[in-house]
Amino acid sequence: MTERPPLPPFTLETAVRKVRMAEDAWNTRDPERVAAAYTADSRWRNRAEFLQGRDAIVAFLTRKWAREIEYRLIKELWAFHDRRIAVRFQYEWHDESGRWYRSHGNEQWEFADDGRMRRREASINDVPIAEADRKFLWPAGPRPQEHPGLSELGL
């Protein structure tokens, strides 16, 4: 497989770019595309679920996006060092009954030399919101460049 730049060790510029690339990929809601950014043996903790490997990641994301309808995500760099990046994120979605949520979380990432993520630790809390309180209103797909990020939205 080819490399997935930017590669570690990260600078501020490359860490910010890596975070935005991850956000854009997740906003496609394409499990195969997202899973390609992880090592074949990548280890995940997502809330209380533990996964290992791309097949498990694809299965997890397929379940996730079947339940989290109209998913829209914004990630923001929190910190970085060498081959690790920490992010905070929020995403909005609704369940099959139409109830809206804003999920708040933090992730810690560790990367292999080829730029693929080999470890992801995610802690997430779901907060019910009124549909009128939504802030992530762009069309399905990656967030437009002009759409504000979390800090600009005051979140």
C-alpha positions, 0 to 999 in steps of 0.5 A: 500500500502507498503512504498516507501523507502527511507523515509523522513526525507532525508539525502544526501545519501537517497535524491540522491537515491530517485532522481535516483530512480525517474529518472530510473522510468521515463526513463521506460516511463511506466505511471502506474509504475511512477504514483505508486510513488505518493500518491493517491491524489498527486498534480502536476503542470507541466508547466501550467498544474495542475493535481491531483491524480494518474489517472490524472498522468497516463493520463498526462504521456501517452499523454506526451510520445506519443508526446515526442518520444525517451525520455531520462532523467537525474535528479540531486539533487539540494537541500533537507530538511526534506521531500522535495527535489529539482532537476534540470533535462534535457531530450532529445526527438523528435517530430513526425516530427523528430525535436530534443529538450533538455528540461531543468527544475526544480522540487520541491517535497514534500513527505508523510511519506510512501515515496510517493510524494504528491506534484510535481511542475515542470517548464520546457523550451524546446530548439531545438537542432540538432540531432548531439548535442544529449548527452543522447544516451543510449538504451531505459530504465534507464540511465546506471550507467556509463553514466555521469550525468548533471554536468559531461556532463557540462550541 
